[in-house]
Amino acid sequence: MNVPTMAEMTAQGKQPEVLFWVGCAGSFDDRAKKVTKAFVQILNRAKVDFAVLGTEETCTGDPAKRSGNEFLFQMQAMTNIEVLNAYEVKKIVTACPHCFNTIKNEYPELGGSYEVMHHTQFLKSLLSEGRLTIEGGQYKGKKITFHDPCYLGRANEVYEAPRDLIQKLEVELVEMKRCKSNGLCCGAGGAQMFKDAEKGNQEINLLRTEEALQIQPEIIATGCPFCKTMLTDGVKNKEKEGSVEVMDIVEMIANAQDL
């Protein structure tokens, strides 16, 4: 796969059109790595001039900040901002809404101001510019519901870009009762992903999975590695993994184009 680093591009005297911020999940989680690869395949197919930081990229600090360790967050953020500013990065695209929200809304006050886009927004812009085409392929006519990631939807009001991409796959998009600004969290945000559940009657991810399964979809689509993990666990818990898939939108686009 053709994935140049910023260091390599700088050495050649080049500046990429966009920096692809991979994120911790996209780098280390085996399931999320598939999303990273799918996105890279789409970028290469659309002939997008991009680069990654590689080993120079560290966690944005989102989990530290959400769990109350502001000091650690600022340490991680400042490290990243120094690297980004040294490379004179202007535009960043990421497949993680947590990275998207943190870099877009919380880095500016620490000296890091960039144009930041979620991967669904970026792909929609490529579509509008005629640099990318999306066909239904194997997903044509399939029943799909979309789960809004909190930091993409309610926090940043990005609702239409992911849905526009899904519609291009010529599917039957059916909304859950709680969606868009009234969406329900998958249960992973606020660093909850990394700790045991507190006492209660039901796990949030199981409740959200039940809401999705009521529609009887063939695929639950999302645009966040945390949501994907939580909903996949929920589908397994309900023993529905044989009939319902949980997928990131870019995986569906890459599969439909046979990339």
Helices and strands as residue ranges (DSSP letters): H 6-11, E 18-21, H 23-28, H 30-45, E 50-51, G 54-56, H 62-66, H 70-86, E 91-94, H 97-105, G 108-110, E 115-118, H 119-128, G 137-139, E 143-146, H 160-168, E 172-173, G 180-182, G 192-194, H 204-213, E 219-222, H 225-237, E 245-248, H 249-256
